[in-house]
Amino acid sequence: MGMLGWVMMGLALWHFTIFLPDRFYGGIVGAFVGSLLGAAIGGLLIYALANSELAVPGRSETTIAVVLYAVPGALLGIAAAYALGISRRRSA
């Protein structure tokens, strides 16, 4: 359930990329992939740091706080897709 919460948080944050210029690597789909991967990896790493084990929380361990672990990773994933897209356009 924790992974579902993290991916849904990444999806929710991805919706705000509509307000940014479309300079993502791969367009809006690249932003989508960056957000989902960032949210899943970021949530997993922060949960591992908080609980000293690399695991996905189950149904009883998933709380609002655990779902919010995905926010930094999703934002970093979106930023990485944006930065990669800008660098590819400058070199072309």
Backbone torsions as a table, in degrees:
resi	resn	phi	psi	omega
1	MET	NA	-29.5	179.2
2	GLY	-64.1	-41.7	179.7
3	MET	-64.4	-38.9	176.9
4	LEU	-61.5	-43.2	177.8
5	GLY	-63.6	-40.8	179.9
6	TRP	-66.1	-44.1	-179.6
7	VAL	-66.9	-39.1	178.2
8	MET	-66.4	-34.4	176.2
9	MET	-67.0	-41.8	176.0
10	GLY	-61.9	-39.8	177.2
11	LEU	-64.4	-40.8	179.4
12	ALA	-64.4	-41.9	179.7
13	LEU	-71.5	-30.3	178.3
14	TRP	-60.8	-32.7	-178.4
15	HIS	-60.4	-25.0	-179.8
16	PHE	-78.4	-7.5	178.1
17	THR	-70.6	-11.0	177.6
18	ILE	-64.5	-22.6	-179.8
19	PHE	-84.7	-5.6	-179.8
20	LEU	-100.6	154.0	174.2
21	PRO	-62.9	145.8	-176.3
22	ASP	-80.7	80.5	177.0
23	ARG	-119.6	18.4	-179.9
24	PHE	-72.7	148.2	173.3
25	TYR	-68.6	117.7	-176.8
26	GLY	88.3	8.1	179.2
27	GLY	72.7	-149.5	-177.6
28	ILE	-69.1	-27.1	177.1
29	VAL	-70.2	-35.5	175.2
30	GLY	-63.9	-38.7	176.1
31	ALA	-65.6	-38.5	178.2
32	PHE	-61.8	-48.8	-179.9
33	VAL	-64.8	-42.8	177.9
34	GLY	-60.9	-41.1	180.0
35	SER	-66.9	-45.6	-178.7
36	LEU	-67.9	-44.5	178.6
37	LEU	-65.4	-43.0	178.6
38	GLY	-62.2	-41.0	180.0
39	ALA	-66.4	-43.0	-179.2
40	ALA	-67.3	-46.2	-178.3
41	ILE	-70.9	-42.7	179.2
42	GLY	-64.3	-43.8	177.4
43	GLY	-61.6	-41.7	179.4
44	LEU	-64.8	-42.9	-179.3
45	LEU	-68.9	-43.0	179.7
46	ILE	-66.8	-39.1	176.9
47	TYR	-64.0	-38.1	178.4
48	ALA	-66.3	-39.2	177.7
49	LEU	-67.7	-36.2	-178.2
50	ALA	-74.5	-31.7	-174.0
51	ASN	-115.7	4.6	178.0
52	SER	57.2	30.7	173.6
53	GLU	-153.0	141.3	179.3
54	LEU	-88.4	95.6	-177.4
55	ALA	-152.4	159.2	174.6
56	VAL	-95.2	127.9	-177.9
57	PRO	-65.7	143.9	178.7
58	GLY	-83.7	-168.8	-175.1
59	ARG	-63.0	-42.4	-176.9
60	SER	-78.1	-17.9	-178.3
61	GLU	-95.5	-8.7	-177.1
62	THR	-84.6	118.7	178.7
63	THR	-125.8	177.9	177.1
64	ILE	-60.9	-40.4	-179.5
65	ALA	-63.2	-39.8	179.9
66	VAL	-66.7	-38.9	178.5
67	VAL	-66.1	-34.7	179.0
68	LEU	-70.3	-11.0	174.8
69	TYR	-61.5	-21.5	-176.6
70	ALA	-79.7	-16.0	-174.0
71	VAL	-61.3	-50.7	-179.5
72	PRO	-61.9	-39.8	179.6
73	GLY	-65.6	-40.9	178.9
74	ALA	-64.3	-42.6	178.9
75	LEU	-65.6	-38.5	176.8
76	LEU	-67.5	-37.6	177.3
77	GLY	-64.8	-41.6	176.9
78	ILE	-65.4	-42.8	179.3
79	ALA	-64.0	-37.1	178.6
80	ALA	-66.6	-42.3	178.2
81	ALA	-64.5	-37.7	178.9
82	TYR	-67.6	-47.0	-179.4
83	ALA	-64.4	-39.4	178.2
84	LEU	-66.1	-39.2	178.0
85	GLY	-65.9	-39.7	178.5
86	ILE	-67.1	-42.7	-179.3
87	SER	-67.3	-34.0	177.9
88	ARG	-69.6	-35.6	-179.9
89	ARG	-72.8	-33.7	179.5
90	ARG	-69.9	-36.2	-178.5
91	SER	-77.3	-18.5	-178.0
92	ALA	-84.9	NA	NA
